[in-house]
Amino acid sequence: MATATYVPIATQTLSSAASSITFSSIPSTYTDLRVVLTSITSSATNMNLQYNGDTGSNYSFTALIGTGSTAVSTSGNGGYLYFTVYGSTSTTIPQMYTTDIFSYAGSTYKTNLMTALMDANGSGDVQEIVGLWRNTSAITSIKLYPQSGNFNSGTTATLWGI
């Protein structure tokens, strides 16, 4: 069995607030991609993800969210993929998001598995989300952005090739 090798392609750490983080000119030399985002935002909000600047209704998702006392399932579609917020994210405690994007350079629709870990002083949640981008183009750019507000200084995003 082959062992997956994770190669860091790019890392961005914000020195000041920003409305988004974009990885562009992504090489097609890997099988899969992983994005790891550790963020603090200026408002409690959903975290959004777009590929290749596509704002059309080409994205869909199904999410399972657990709060420690409640489990919720939700689904939707629209102009981006997003990590839903069941409880409330914190504007002072870092939240962690990972997205695994499978066969990103292939000629089929792109699937991904997203995980979100959110703490709000002990009342956070954990989420697993399956997403689909209904487009056969290779992914060459990934934009991360909060649905409202900004990323605060210190937010870090890393793009890995697998």
Helices and strands as residue ranges (DSSP letters): E 7-13, E 21-23, E 33-39, E 47-51, E 59-66, E 71-78, E 81-83, E 95-102, E 110-118, E 125-133, E 142-146, E 156-161
